[in-house]
Amino acid sequence: MTIHARERYRGMLSCALLVIVAGVFIGDRWTILLAGIPLLFVAFDAISGVPNPDLAVEREITPAEPIPDDPVTVELTVQNEGSTTVPDARFSDGLPDDLVVTGGSASGAAPLPPGGSTTVSYTVRARRGTHRFEPPRVRVRGTAAGSYRDVRPEVAGDASFAARVFLEEPPTVRETSTLVGAVTSDSGGSGIEFHTVRTYRPGDPVNRIDWRRMARDGTLSTINFRERGGFSVVVIADCRREVETVRRPESASGRTLCLYAADAIVTSLANEGHETGFLAISDDAVPWIRPDTSDLQVRTRRALRAADGRSDWDGGRLRVEPPPDGTAIAERLLTRIQPETQLVIATPLADDEPLELTTDLRVHGHRVTVVSPDVGERDSPGSRLAGVERETRITRLRDAGATVVDWSRSDPLPVALSAVTGGTTR
């Protein structure tokens, strides 16, 4: 902890002595008595004193791994762990120079009794890269506020966050049924839908014994339910130049958000044991990963980096003539997937190509979910027109029977996905 002390009324004593000398020189007792006024300030300041603070500071940053342009909440708590009251504590967090507060305040002030604490909460907009916070600046004053100490206490908790597209641990999409529908198998086992009744076998679960039949005729039997199986799904990321739309210069582009969404969704589906494949639509190549491929997450990230132009792709491809259009991709994709395969498409809907792709897939009976990040600012006639066109595409997609996740950038991706029911967002 670094401490710097300052005395606000240091000049008052000199002023009092000067007035006394002047009073003696001119022989005026009232002038001498006038020196008592600055002396009162000096005496009050000496009596009140400046506390020697024992402060504990904790910072919490949520989320610790945002993507660029995500809102990041910072909570800073200052607690007095000393035995004396701090009459006036003022503090300001050590915010990195490249971050700007968009909500709340990074500064606070409050008296702190022993054991007392105060907390400020503020929001910043994440920019790409790693951002490290400095210790907060704290200034404490005595009762007279005549002197103060500047303190730089050490901080417990979080000291930085990193904003990037490919996260070490992508957010979990806990309810994948909001993206694609589960399927039921023809085999019996545990589940919720009745399937068959068979003769009891030692070791069968007690909750599957047909107790009604046991009470009726004394026969011990076991109920089988129709098991809910996994599903085959292909996640598609729209990485074309047409989706390089940005809200602000420091914001994440439509392509960046599609890369992020595809990475998170593939990881969540694969972790839940579903047969998951991946397709990246870019201008030069269309990386393709079959649903039964091993090392899916590793290969998916390689494909995403290739689609983003940051590396080469040496894996499978969907053979279409560049630049790929929605109809051509649908025709080639339909030869690679099973009739029951479902699809999730991440696209900002910057043009009609994703609409054509979705419509063609729906015509052939495939269930399609579109995850669409809203990257428009709506601050100019052109951007407002683009917003209207995007809303029109969303309506047409829903009319075609697709489920659409209209991902507002004010919500984290898992929150947007969890709000989807029956093809609409709530």
C-alpha positions in Angstrom: 0.0 0.0 0.0 1.4 3.4 -1.1 0.5 6.4 1.1 1.1 10.1 0.4 0.0 12.7 3.0 -1.0 16.3 2.4 -1.8 19.1 4.9 -4.5 21.4 3.5 -4.1 24.1 6.2 -0.4 24.2 6.3 -0.3 27.8 5.2 -2.8 28.9 8.0 -0.1 28.8 10.7 2.1 31.1 8.6 -0.8 33.4 8.0 -1.6 33.5 11.8 2.1 34.4 12.6 2.1 37.1 9.9 -1.1 38.7 11.4 0.4 38.6 14.9 3.6 40.3 13.7 1.6 42.9 11.9 -0.6 43.6 15.0 2.5 44.0 17.2 4.2 46.3 14.7 1.2 48.6 14.4 0.2 48.2 18.1 -3.3 47.1 17.4 -4.6 44.3 19.7 -7.6 43.6 17.5 -5.3 42.7 14.7 -3.5 40.3 17.0 -6.8 38.8 18.1 -7.7 38.3 14.4 -4.9 35.8 14.2 -7.0 33.5 16.3 -9.2 32.6 13.3 -6.6 30.8 11.2 -5.2 29.3 14.5 -8.6 27.7 15.1 -8.5 26.0 11.7 -4.9 24.7 12.5 -6.0 23.5 15.9 -9.1 21.7 14.6 -7.1 20.0 11.9 -4.5 18.9 14.4 -7.1 17.5 16.7 -9.1 15.6 14.0 -6.0 14.2 12.3 -5.9 12.0 9.2 -6.6 8.3 9.6 -4.0 5.8 8.7 -6.3 3.6 6.6 -6.3 -0.2 6.6 -8.3 -0.8 3.4 -9.1 -4.0 1.6 -10.1 -3.7 -2.1 -11.7 -6.4 -4.2 -12.6 -6.2 -7.9 -14.9 -8.6 -9.8 -15.1 -8.6 -13.6 -18.0 -10.3 -15.4 -17.5 -12.0 -17.8 -13.8 -12.6 -17.6 -13.7 -13.7 -21.3 -16.1 -11.6 -23.3 -16.0 -11.2 -27.1 -15.3 -7.8 -28.6 -18.0 -5.3 -28.1 -19.6 -7.2 -25.3 -20.7 -5.2 -22.2 -18.4 -6.0 -19.2 -19.5 -5.3 -15.7 -16.9 -4.3 -13.1 -17.7 -4.2 -9.3 -15.1 -2.6 -7.0 -15.6 -3.0 -3.2 -13.6 -1.0 -0.7 -13.7 -2.2 3.0 -12.3 -0.6 6.1 -10.5 -3.4 8.0 -9.0 -1.0 10.6 -10.3 -0.2 14.1 -11.0 3.5 13.4 -13.5 5.3 11.3 -12.5 6.8 8.0 -14.7 9.9 7.8 -14.3 10.5 4.1 -13.0 7.9 1.6 -13.0 8.8 -2.1 -11.8 6.3 -4.7 -11.5 5.8 -8.5 -10.8 2.5 -10.2 -7.6 2.1 -12.3 -9.4 1.8 -15.6 -7.2 0.9 -18.7 -6.8 3.9 -21.0 -8.4 2.1 -24.0 -11.7 1.4 -22.2 -14.6 3.8 -21.7 -17.3 3.6 -19.1 -20.7 3.2 -20.7 -22.8 2.8 -17.6 -22.5 3.5 -13.9 -19.4 5.2 -12.4 -15.9 4.0 -11.7 -15.6 6.4 -8.8 -17.2 6.5 -5.4 -17.2 8.2 -2.0 -18.4 7.2 1.4 -17.6 7.3 5.2 -16.2 3.9 6.3 -16.7 2.8 9.9 -14.7 -0.2 11.1 -15.7 -3.2 9.1 -17.8 -1.0 6.8 -17.6 -1.2 3.0 -18.9 0.5 -0.1 -19.2 -0.8 -3.7 -19.4 0.8 -7.1 -20.5 -1.0 -10.3 -19.9 0.2 -13.8 -19.9 -1.2 -17.3 -17.4 -0.9 -20.1 -17.5 -2.0 -23.7 -15.0 -4.8 -24.4 -12.4 -4.1 -27.1 -10.3 -6.9 -28.7 -7.2 -7.8 -26.7 -6.2 -8.1 -23.1 -7.0 -5.3 -20.7 -5.2 -4.9 -17.3 -6.5 -2.7 -14.5 -4.3 -0.6 -12.2 -4.9 -0.4 -8.4 -7.6 2.2 -7.6 -6.7 5.6 -6.4 -8.0 6.2 -2.9 -8.0 9.5 -1.0 -9.0 9.6 2.7 -9.6 12.7 4.8 -10.0 13.5 8.5 -13.1 15.1 10.0 -11.8 18.6 9.3 -11.0 17.6 5.7 -7.9 19.7 6.2 -5.4 17.0 5.5 -5.6 13.9 3.3 -3.7 10.8 2.4 -3.5 9.3 -1.1 -3.5 5.5 -1.0 -2.9 2.9 -3.7 -4.0 -0.4 -2.0 -3.4 -3.8 -3.5 -6.5 -5.4 -5.1 -7.8 -8.9 -4.6 -9.9 -10.6 -7.2 -9.8 -9.8 -10.9 -7.1 -7.6 -12.4 -7.7 -8.1 -16.2 -10.0 -9.6 -18.9 -9.3 -10.7 -22.4 -11.7 -10.0 -25.3 -11.3 -12.5 -28.1 -13.4 -14.5 -30.5 -12.1 -18.1 -29.8 -12.5 -18.6 -26.1 -10.7 -21.3 -24.1 -14.0 -22.3 -22.6 -16.9 -21.2 -24.9 -20.2 -20.4 -23.1 -22.4 -23.4 -22.5 -25.7 -23.6 -24.4 -27.4 -25.6 -21.7 -30.7 -26.1 -23.5 -29.7 -27.3 -27.0 -33.4 -28.2 -27.6 -33.9 -24.5 -28.2 -31.6 -24.8 -31.2 -32.6 -28.2 -32.6 -35.2 -30.8 -31.6 -34.3 -34.1 -29.9 -35.5 -37.3 -31.6 -37.0 -40.4 -30.1 -35.5 -43.8 -30.7 -37.3 -47.1 -31.4 -35.6 -48.9 -28.5 -37.1 -49.1 -25.1 -35.4 -48.0 -21.9 -35.6 -45.1 -19.6 -37.6 -42.0 -20.7 -41.0 -40.5 -20.3 -43.1 -42.0 -23.2 -44.5 -45.5 -22.7 -42.9 -48.2 -25.0 -43.5 -51.8 -23.8 -43.9 -54.0 -20.8 -41.7 -57.0 -20.3 -40.9 -59.6 -17.6 -39.0 -58.4 -14.6 -35.3 -59.0 -14.5 -33.1 -58.8 -11.4 -31.5 -55.4 -11.2 -34.3 -53.5 -12.9 -34.9 -50.0 -11.4 -37.6 -49.9 -8.8 -39.2 -46.9 -10.4 -39.9 -48.9 -13.6 -41.7 -51.8 -11.9 -45.4 -52.1 -12.9 -46.8 -51.9 -9.4 -50.4 -51.8 -10.6 -50.1 -55.1 -12.4 -48.3 -56.5 -9.3 -51.3 -55.5 -7.2 -53.8 -56.8 -9.7 -52.5 -60.3 -10.5 -49.2 -60.7 -8.6 -47.1 -60.6 -11.8 -43.8 -58.8 -11.5 -43.1 -56.9 -14.7 -41.0 -53.9 -15.9 -42.1 -50.9 -17.9 -40.0 -49.8 -20.8 -40.2 -46.2 -22.0 -39.3 -44.8 -25.4 -35.8 -43.4 -25.1 -35.0 -39.9 -26.3 -31.9 -40.1 -28.5 -29.4 -37.7 -29.7 -29.7 -36.0 -33.1 -27.6 -35.3 -36.2 -27.0 -31.5 -36.7 -24.7 -29.4 -38.9 -23.7 -25.9 -37.7 -23.1 -23.4 -40.5 -21.1 -20.2 -40.1 -21.6 -17.3 -42.6 -18.1 -15.9 -43.1 -18.4 -14.1 -46.4 -17.2 -10.5 -47.0 -20.8 -9.4 -47.2 -21.1 -9.9 -43.4 -18.2 -7.7 -42.5 -20.6 -5.2 -41.0 -19.6 -3.3 -37.8 -21.6 -1.2 -35.4 -18.7 1.0 -34.5 -15.0 0.9 -35.5 -14.1 -0.8 -32.2 -17.0 -3.3 -32.4 -17.0 -6.9 -33.4 -18.0 -7.4 -37.1 -20.8 -9.7 -38.3 -18.2 -12.3 -39.3 -16.5 -12.2 -35.9 -19.9 -12.8 -34.1 -20.7 -15.6 -36.5 -17.4 -17.3 -35.8 -17.9 -16.9 -32.1 -21.5 -18.2 -32.2 -20.6 -21.2 -34.3 -17.7 -22.1 -32.0 -19.9 -22.0 -28.9 -22.7 -24.0 -30.4 -20.5 -26.7 -31.9 -18.8 -27.1 -28.6 -22.1 -27.3 -26.6 -23.7 -29.8 -29.0 -20.7 -32.1 -29.1 -20.3 -32.0 -25.3 -23.9 -33.2 -25.0 -23.1 -36.2 -27.2 -24.9 -35.2 -30.4 -23.6 -36.1 -33.8 -22.4 -32.7 -34.9 -20.9 -31.5 -38.2 -19.7 -28.1 -39.4 -19.7 -26.0 -42.5 -18.1 -22.5 -43.0 -19.2 -20.4 -45.9 -16.4 -18.1 -47.1 -15.6 -16.5 -50.4 -12.7 -18.7 -51.4 -13.4 -22.1 -49.8 -16.2 -23.9 -48.0 -14.7 -26.0 -45.3 -16.8 -29.1 -44.5 -16.6 -31.4 -41.5 -18.9 -34.5 -41.4 -21.1 -35.0 -38.3 -19.2 -38.2 -37.4 -15.7 -36.7 -37.5 -13.4 -37.2 -34.5 -11.6 -34.2 -32.9 -14.6 -32.0 -33.9 -13.8 -28.9 -31.8 -10.2 -28.8 -32.9 -11.1 -29.2 -36.6 -13.9 -26.7 -36.3 -11.6 -24.0 -35.0 -9.2 -24.7 -37.8 -12.0 -24.3 -40.3 -13.2 -21.1 -38.6 -9.7 -19.6 -38.8 -9.4 -20.6 -42.4 -12.8 -19.0 -43.2 -11.6 -15.9 -41.4 -8.5 -15.8 -43.7 -6.0 -16.4 -40.9 -4.8 -19.8 -42.0 -5.1 -22.4 -44.7 -7.6 -25.3 -44.7 -6.4 -28.7 -45.8 -9.6 -30.7 -44.8 -12.8 -31.5 -46.6 -14.6 -29.0 -48.7 -18.0 -28.5 -50.2 -17.4 -28.2 -53.9 -19.2 -25.1 -55.1 -18.2 -22.5 -57.6 -17.0 -19.3 -56.0 -18.5 -17.1 -54.9 -20.9 -19.5 -53.2 -24.6 -18.7 -53.3 -27.3 -20.1 -51.0 -29.0 -22.3 -53.6 -25.7 -23.9 -54.8 -24.6 -24.6 -51.2 -28.0 -26.2 -50.4 -27.8 -28.4 -53.4 -24.4 -29.7 -52.5 -25.2 -30.0 -48.8 -28.3 -32.0 -49.4 -26.1 -34.7 -50.9 -24.0 -34.9 -47.8 -26.5 -35.0 -45.0 -29.2 -37.5 -43.8 -32.9 -36.7 -44.2 -33.2 -36.2 -40.4 -30.2 -33.9 -40.1 -31.0 -30.6 -38.6 -29.1 -27.3 -39.2 -28.1 -24.3 -37.3 -27.0 -21.2 -39.3 -25.1 -18.3 -37.8 -25.5 -15.3 -40.0 -26.2 -11.5 -39.6 -28.6 -11.7 -42.6 -26.7 -9.0 -44.4 -28.2 -10.2 -47.8 -30.6 -12.8 -49.2 -28.1 -15.7 -49.6 -28.8 -17.2 -46.1 -32.5 -16.8 -46.8 -32.2 -18.9 -50.0 -30.1 -21.5 -48.2 -32.7 -21.8 -45.4 -35.6 -21.9 -47.8 -34.1 -24.7 -49.9 -33.3 -26.8 -46.8 -36.8 -26.3 -45.4 -38.4 -27.4 -48.7 -36.5 -30.7 -48.3 -37.9 -31.2 -44.8 -34.9 -30.2 -42.7 -35.4 -28.3 -39.4 -33.4 -25.1 -39.5 -32.5 -22.6 -36.7 -30.9 -19.3 -37.7 -28.8 -17.4 -35.1 -28.6 -13.8 -36.3 -26.5 -11.2 -34.5 -27.8 -7.7 -34.9 -24.8 -5.6 -35.8 -26.7 -2.5 -37.1 -26.5 0.9 -35.4 -29.6 2.5 -36.9 -28.0 6.0 -36.7 -28.3 6.9 -40.4 -30.8 6.5 -43.2 -28.7 3.8 -44.8 -28.3 1.8 -41.6 -32.0 2.1 -40.8 -32.8 0.8 -44.2 -30.5 -2.1 -43.7 -32.3 -2.8 -40.4 -35.6 -2.9 -42.1 -34.3 -5.3 -44.7 -32.9 -7.6 -42.0 -36.3 -7.6 -40.2 -38.0 -8.5 -43.5 -35.6 -11.4 -43.9 -36.3 -12.6 -40.4 -40.1 -12.5 -41.1 -39.6 -14.5 -44.3 -37.5 -17.1 -42.5 -40.1 -17.6 -39.9 -42.8 -17.8 -42.6 -40.7 -20.6 -44.1 -40.8 -22.5 -40.8 -37.3 -21.7 -39.5 -36.6 -20.8 -35.9 -34.9 -17.4 -35.7 -32.7 -16.3 -32.8 -32.6 -12.5 -33.1 -29.4 -12.0 -31.1 -29.3 -8.5 -29.6 -25.8 -7.5 -28.7 -27.0 -6.3 -25.3 -27.5 -10.0 -24.4 -24.9 -12.7 -24.0 -25.3 -15.5 -26.6 -26.6 -18.1 -24.1 -29.3 -15.7 -22.9 -30.4 -15.0 -26.5 -30.5 -18.7 -27.2 -32.4 -19.6 -24.1 -35.2 -17.2 -25.0 -36.2 -19.2 -28.1 -39.4 -21.2 -28.2 -41.4 -22.5 -31.1 -39.7 -20.5 -33.8 -40.1 -17.1 -32.2 -38.2 -15.1 -29.7 -39.6 -13.7 -26.5 
